[in-house]
């Protein structure tokens, strides 16, 4: 498992009295989103820095285009 539990991030933050986290990264839909959920789930306040967080860029025809109603999972 990769996350705060795997390397005691939450424990280290709490030992230092840190309860608020600024989060940024290069894979908004993967690493940043996953870390955000884990930290919030541990009771920390998290702000994602949008100007310092990237997401995928698809050229025309490179993305998946289908109606949201046909998706097997919803967000």
GIZI-V87597 format. One record per backbone hydrogen bond with DSSP energy under -1.0 kcal/mol. NH is the residue of the N-H (numbers start at 0). CO is the residue of the C=O. E is the energy in kcal/mol with one decimal. If there is no record, write none. Layout:
# GIZI-V87597
NH|CO|E ; NH|CO|E
This chain:
# GIZI-V87597
5|2|-1.2 ; 8|3|-1.6 ; 11|7|-2.6 ; 12|8|-2.6 ; 13|9|-2.6 ; 14|10|-2.4 ; 15|11|-1.0 ; 16|13|-1.5 ; 17|12|-2.8 ; 20|44|-2.8 ; 22|46|-3.1 ; 27|53|-3.0 ; 29|26|-1.8 ; 31|26|-1.6 ; 32|27|-1.2 ; 33|29|-2.4 ; 34|30|-2.7 ; 35|31|-2.7 ; 36|32|-2.2 ; 37|33|-2.0 ; 38|34|-2.8 ; 39|35|-2.6 ; 40|36|-2.1 ; 42|39|-2.0 ; 43|38|-2.1 ; 44|18|-3.0 ; 46|20|-2.6 ; 48|22|-2.8 ; 49|47|-1.1 ; 51|48|-1.4 ; 52|49|-1.4 ; 53|24|-2.2 ; 61|58|-2.4 ; 69|66|-1.9 ; 70|67|-1.5
